[in-house]
Structures are given as structure tokens and as C-alpha cells.
């Protein structure tokens, strides 16, 4: 997390350092861990404690952070929750949940919808979203089916070889099946584009198998990635076509629900 936070403040545009630092401070809370002290924020941001405290107090005054009066520690504030709810509804994501629930029922598996955020696929709706917090998972792009889809059909500003994509390298291994060489990932993405779907066969965690398809717009870019996740015993090779049939039908329905008419494929 420290790397993610400090990456957000490197080489900011002239005159924008304070804004970049404030955004980096908010990114320190991505892991949904405990409240953070000014010292915690300073360490994650590679700043002095006084600078981190000053930035945090500014964000408190704007509602983006709040501070516990007893512990003096910080947590995300109501303004972040409000903006999150606004973007959730503006994107129409509240309409996606019933479709994903039907897909999960038909496949007897977990169904998720994700977008890209830097080197991660962020799950917005589906079975992996925690009911207690409403938060999904941030998963590395290179080791997940969702991530491979988002890499294979990039949106503007995301193009380029895997080694150049948003700080994607180094490719961290999670199992002995994880792709860790950029050239091999490039080959894998070519296969994903050719067959129209991505597989994660134990690359992110042992005993997990996932198939994912894109929700494409008229320009052929993946606006979202849709995944169905289960075990190798359930998502077998001979059942893969059936899973893909249901996933693609759901992706088509989501394109209608989530994309403006002039942007649909």
C-alpha cells in the first residue's frame, strides 16, 4: 500500500503537488484496514508527520476524512461515501446486481463485475462485494481473469505492452501458475483476444478457476469485465462452453443496462 500511495505523488504537474498528495492520502485507506494515525499516513506517503497531519486536517474540513476525537486517528469521511454512491448510481451499477444474481444462480458460481483502476481490477458488483461494507476486492490485473480481460481490450490511455501498463511490472507471483514474465503475459493477452474470453486457472489462488468476458462498447473497448468464479471441480473443461454462454448473455444484457445507446457494440 505504501508503494501505491507514494506512486500517486510522484512527478505531479506543476502547481498540483498538494492535490496529488491529498489524493494519495485518500488512497492510503484502500486496504479497508483500521483507522490510521498521522504517523501511519506519513510513513505510507513518505512525508513528514506535520505535512501528513496538515493534509489530513484539510481533508477533514472538506468531509473526505473524519477524525476520532479520542484516538486522533483518521478514517474515510462522509463525502467519500456520498461520491461513491453517486458514481454507483450514475454508472447504473444498481441495475447490474439482478443480472449478476441470475448469472450466479444459473451457473451455481460467483459472478462479479469489475473495472480497471491502475494495476488492479476493482470489483464493483457481485458475489465478492462484502455485504457488511459494500466494498469489493482490488485484484491484480495479471493474475486474474477479470484483469486479463481489462488488459486485452484496453480503453484510451491504457494501451501499450504489459510492461508499460500503469506500473504493472513487476508481475508478482501468487501461485506457481502465475504469469510473471511480461512477454508471456503479452502472449496470453493475444490468446484472450483471439478466443474472446480469459481464464484464471489457479493463478491467483490454489483451487480457484475463473472465466471472464468483456462488456464491450462500440469502439471495441472493455468498459467492464464480467467473471464467473468457482472451483476446478465445478468449472470443468466440458462445462466451460455452458459457463461462457451464460456469461456472454449476461454481458450483453449489462451492455444495454450500463452503456448509452450510441456507445453499445
C-alpha positions as a Python dict, from the first residue, in 0.01 Angstrom:
ca = {
    (1, 'X'): (0, 0, 0),
    (2, 'X'): (290, 235, 68),
    (3, 'X'): (407, 187, -289),
    (4, 'X'): (61, 268, -424),
    (5, 'X'): (37, 581, -214),
    (6, 'X'): (382, 713, -299),
    (7, 'X'): (328, 635, -669),
    (8, 'X'): (32, 872, -664),
    (9, 'X'): (254, 1164, -564),
    (10, 'X'): (548, 1113, -800),
    (11, 'X'): (606, 1373, -1067),
    (12, 'X'): (285, 1573, -1024),
    (13, 'X'): (205, 1854, -1271),
    (14, 'X'): (346, 2193, -1179),
    (15, 'X'): (144, 2352, -900),
    (16, 'X'): (-53, 2036, -827),
    (17, 'X'): (162, 1877, -557),
    (18, 'X'): (-83, 1944, -275),
    (19, 'X'): (-371, 1796, -476),
    (20, 'X'): (-166, 1490, -564),
    (21, 'X'): (-63, 1444, -203),
    (22, 'X'): (-422, 1477, -81),
    (23, 'X'): (-538, 1215, -330),
    (24, 'X'): (-251, 991, -227),
    (25, 'X'): (-358, 1030, 134),
    (26, 'X'): (-707, 904, 47),
    (27, 'X'): (-553, 608, -136),
    (28, 'X'): (-386, 506, 192),
    (29, 'X'): (-727, 377, 305),
    (30, 'X'): (-772, 138, 10),
    (31, 'X'): (-699, -173, 214),
    (32, 'X'): (-1004, -115, 440),
    (33, 'X'): (-784, -164, 743),
    (34, 'X'): (-804, 7, 1084),
    (35, 'X'): (-810, 384, 1129),
    (36, 'X'): (-475, 548, 1055),
    (37, 'X'): (-276, 795, 1263),
    (38, 'X'): (-87, 1092, 1120),
    (39, 'X'): (231, 887, 1167),
    (40, 'X'): (81, 598, 969),
    (41, 'X'): (-13, 833, 686),
    (42, 'X'): (329, 998, 690),
    (43, 'X'): (503, 661, 666),
    (44, 'X'): (281, 539, 380),
    (45, 'X'): (318, 868, 192),
    (46, 'X'): (688, 920, 269),
    (47, 'X'): (607, 1263, 417),
    (48, 'X'): (683, 1436, 743),
    (49, 'X'): (427, 1383, 1019),
    (50, 'X'): (347, 1754, 1024),
    (51, 'X'): (276, 1758, 650),
    (52, 'X'): (60, 1446, 670),
    (53, 'X'): (-131, 1594, 965),
    (54, 'X'): (-189, 1922, 780),
    (55, 'X'): (-317, 1743, 470),
    (56, 'X'): (-541, 1518, 679),
    (57, 'X'): (-691, 1813, 866),
    (58, 'X'): (-769, 1983, 534),
    (59, 'X'): (-948, 1670, 415),
    (60, 'X'): (-1137, 1652, 745),
    (61, 'X'): (-1263, 2007, 695),
    (62, 'X'): (-1391, 1908, 349),
    (63, 'X'): (-1558, 1590, 475),
    (64, 'X'): (-1329, 1348, 291),
    (65, 'X'): (-1179, 1225, 618),
    (66, 'X'): (-1303, 1223, 973),
    (67, 'X'): (-1100, 1207, 1293),
    (68, 'X'): (-1182, 1012, 1606),
    (69, 'X'): (-1186, 1258, 1896),
    (70, 'X'): (-1045, 1006, 2143),
    (71, 'X'): (-772, 838, 1939),
    (72, 'X'): (-699, 1123, 1693),
    (73, 'X'): (-686, 859, 1418),
    (74, 'X'): (-838, 912, 1074),
    (75, 'X'): (-1090, 724, 862),
    (76, 'X'): (-1269, 798, 534),
    (77, 'X'): (-1538, 1061, 570),
    (78, 'X'): (-1897, 1104, 453),
    (79, 'X'): (-1802, 1298, 139),
    (80, 'X'): (-1627, 987, 4),
    (81, 'X'): (-1934, 774, 77),
    (82, 'X'): (-2159, 1028, -94),
    (83, 'X'): (-1944, 1042, -407),
    (84, 'X'): (-1922, 663, -411),
    (85, 'X'): (-2300, 630, -403),
    (86, 'X'): (-2338, 897, -672),
    (87, 'X'): (-2097, 730, -914),
    (88, 'X'): (-2251, 388, -837),
    (89, 'X'): (-2593, 511, -948),
    (90, 'X'): (-2467, 736, -1228),
    (91, 'X'): (-2297, 433, -1382),
    (92, 'X'): (-2621, 239, -1344),
    (93, 'X'): (-2447, -27, -1138),
    (94, 'X'): (-2752, -73, -917),
    (95, 'X'): (-2916, -220, -1229),
    (96, 'X'): (-2640, -480, -1269),
    (97, 'X'): (-2695, -664, -941),
    (98, 'X'): (-3009, -858, -1050),
    (99, 'X'): (-2839, -972, -1372),
    (100, 'X'): (-2535, -1094, -1180),
    (101, 'X'): (-2757, -1272, -929),
    (102, 'X'): (-2931, -1455, -1215),
    (103, 'X'): (-2595, -1548, -1367),
    (104, 'X'): (-2476, -1683, -1031),
    (105, 'X'): (-2794, -1888, -996),
    (106, 'X'): (-2767, -2033, -1346),
    (107, 'X'): (-2402, -2129, -1309),
    (108, 'X'): (-2404, -2212, -937),
    (109, 'X'): (-2094, -1996, -908),
    (110, 'X'): (-1989, -1646, -801),
    (111, 'X'): (-2046, -1370, -1057),
    (112, 'X'): (-1863, -1035, -1043),
    (113, 'X'): (-1840, -715, -1246),
    (114, 'X'): (-1519, -509, -1241),
    (115, 'X'): (-1347, -204, -1387),
    (116, 'X'): (-981, -116, -1407),
    (117, 'X'): (-808, 110, -1157),
    (118, 'X'): (-436, 134, -1232),
    (119, 'X'): (-277, -210, -1186),
    (120, 'X'): (-593, -358, -1032),
    (121, 'X'): (-933, -485, -1132),
    (122, 'X'): (-1183, -339, -887),
    (123, 'X'): (-1496, -549, -830),
    (124, 'X'): (-1796, -316, -810),
    (125, 'X'): (-2095, -551, -806),
    (126, 'X'): (-2143, -922, -746),
    (127, 'X'): (-2081, -1204, -506),
    (128, 'X'): (-1739, -1080, -396),
    (129, 'X'): (-1875, -748, -268),
    (130, 'X'): (-1882, -767, 111),
    (131, 'X'): (-2237, -727, 245),
    (132, 'X'): (-2112, -565, 568),
    (133, 'X'): (-1922, -281, 400),
    (134, 'X'): (-2037, -279, 37),
    (135, 'X'): (-1671, -299, -65),
    (136, 'X'): (-1544, -529, -336),
    (137, 'X'): (-1196, -657, -399),
    (138, 'X'): (-898, -497, -569),
    (139, 'X'): (-732, -777, -762),
    (140, 'X'): (-404, -765, -961),
    (141, 'X'): (-463, -749, -1335),
    (142, 'X'): (-203, -1003, -1443),
    (143, 'X'): (-319, -1296, -1227),
    (144, 'X'): (-696, -1276, -1268),
    (145, 'X'): (-942, -1345, -1548),
    (146, 'X'): (-1107, -1008, -1486),
    (147, 'X'): (-772, -835, -1515),
    (148, 'X'): (-674, -1015, -1833),
    (149, 'X'): (-998, -904, -1998),
    (150, 'X'): (-937, -542, -1897),
    (151, 'X'): (-582, -563, -2033),
    (152, 'X'): (-682, -738, -2355),
    (153, 'X'): (-942, -478, -2454),
    (154, 'X'): (-795, -156, -2308),
    (155, 'X'): (-969, 179, -2302),
    (156, 'X'): (-799, 504, -2414),
    (157, 'X'): (-497, 579, -2201),
    (158, 'X'): (-449, 213, -2108),
    (159, 'X'): (-287, 93, -2431),
    (160, 'X'): (66, -43, -2454),
    (161, 'X'): (270, -353, -2380),
    (162, 'X'): (203, -514, -2042),
    (163, 'X'): (540, -398, -1908),
    (164, 'X'): (430, -38, -1975),
    (165, 'X'): (77, -62, -1840),
    (166, 'X'): (30, 160, -1536),
    (167, 'X'): (320, 23, -1332),
    (168, 'X'): (208, -336, -1390),
    (169, 'X'): (560, -476, -1359),
    (170, 'X'): (697, -648, -1161),
    (171, 'X'): (437, -921, -1200),
    (172, 'X'): (402, -1064, -850),
    (173, 'X'): (361, -1444, -825),
    (174, 'X'): (70, -1567, -613),
    (175, 'X'): (95, -1936, -706),
    (176, 'X'): (332, -2140, -919),
    (177, 'X'): (91, -2081, -1210),
    (178, 'X'): (101, -1701, -1203),
    (179, 'X'): (240, -1540, -1517),
    (180, 'X'): (541, -1333, -1409),
    (181, 'X'): (710, -1252, -1741),
    (182, 'X'): (575, -955, -1942),
    (183, 'X'): (640, -1133, -2272),
    (184, 'X'): (438, -1434, -2158),
    (185, 'X'): (158, -1209, -2040),
    (186, 'X'): (159, -1040, -2379),
    (187, 'X'): (119, -1383, -2542),
    (188, 'X'): (-162, -1471, -2302),
    (189, 'X'): (-349, -1148, -2382),
    (190, 'X'): (-325, -1225, -2754),
    (191, 'X'): (-490, -1562, -2683),
    (192, 'X'): (-759, -1390, -2475),
    (193, 'X'): (-843, -1153, -2761),
    (194, 'X'): (-845, -1438, -3012),
    (195, 'X'): (-1084, -1663, -2818),
    (196, 'X'): (-1293, -1382, -2668),
    (197, 'X'): (-1256, -1476, -2302),
    (198, 'X'): (-996, -1510, -2027),
    (199, 'X'): (-924, -1790, -1783),
    (200, 'X'): (-765, -1783, -1439),
    (201, 'X'): (-673, -2142, -1365),
    (202, 'X'): (-521, -2130, -1018),
    (203, 'X'): (-307, -1827, -1099),
    (204, 'X'): (-432, -1606, -816),
    (205, 'X'): (-510, -1875, -558),
    (206, 'X'): (-499, -2253, -550),
    (207, 'X'): (-834, -2423, -601),
    (208, 'X'): (-992, -2130, -785),
    (209, 'X'): (-1093, -2129, -1152),
    (210, 'X'): (-1250, -1827, -1321),
    (211, 'X'): (-1370, -1741, -1668),
    (212, 'X'): (-1426, -1378, -1770),
    (213, 'X'): (-1567, -1196, -2072),
    (214, 'X'): (-1568, -827, -2167),
    (215, 'X'): (-1860, -587, -2173),
    (216, 'X'): (-1755, -410, -2493),
    (217, 'X'): (-1856, -71, -2624),
    (218, 'X'): (-1891, 33, -2988),
    (219, 'X'): (-1519, 112, -3007),
    (220, 'X'): (-1429, -242, -2902),
    (221, 'X'): (-1305, -140, -2557),
    (222, 'X'): (-1384, -327, -2237),
    (223, 'X'): (-1593, -90, -2028),
    (224, 'X'): (-1633, -367, -1771),
    (225, 'X'): (-1514, -724, -1717),
    (226, 'X'): (-1760, -993, -1612),
    (227, 'X'): (-1637, -1306, -1435),
    (228, 'X'): (-1779, -1635, -1311),
    (229, 'X'): (-1566, -1795, -1038),
    (230, 'X'): (-1579, -2145, -895),
    (231, 'X'): (-1358, -2447, -833),
    (232, 'X'): (-1184, -2664, -1094),
    (233, 'X'): (-1419, -2948, -997),
    (234, 'X'): (-1725, -2737, -1087),
    (235, 'X'): (-1592, -2519, -1370),
    (236, 'X'): (-1456, -2809, -1574),
    (237, 'X'): (-1341, -2801, -1936),
    (238, 'X'): (-1652, -2981, -2054),
    (239, 'X'): (-1873, -2723, -1877),
    (240, 'X'): (-1678, -2421, -1998),
    (241, 'X'): (-1895, -2360, -2305),
    (242, 'X'): (-2206, -2354, -2087),
    (243, 'X'): (-2048, -2106, -1847),
    (244, 'X'): (-1943, -1888, -2141),
    (245, 'X'): (-2291, -1899, -2291),
    (246, 'X'): (-2446, -1765, -1971),
    (247, 'X'): (-2166, -1513, -1911),
    (248, 'X'): (-2191, -1369, -2262),
    (249, 'X'): (-2568, -1343, -2238),
    (250, 'X'): (-2527, -1153, -1912),
    (251, 'X'): (-2258, -928, -2064),
    (252, 'X'): (-2497, -843, -2347),
    (253, 'X'): (-2771, -753, -2101),
    (254, 'X'): (-2530, -540, -1898),
    (255, 'X'): (-2419, -353, -2210),
    (256, 'X'): (-2780, -249, -2265),
    (257, 'X'): (-2825, -152, -1899),
    (258, 'X'): (-2494, 28, -1842),
    (259, 'X'): (-2395, 188, -2174),
    (260, 'X'): (-2568, 473, -2358),
    (261, 'X'): (-2733, 357, -2684),
    (262, 'X'): (-2475, 530, -2904),
    (263, 'X'): (-2188, 355, -2721),
    (264, 'X'): (-2316, -3, -2739),
    (265, 'X'): (-2140, -255, -2959),
}
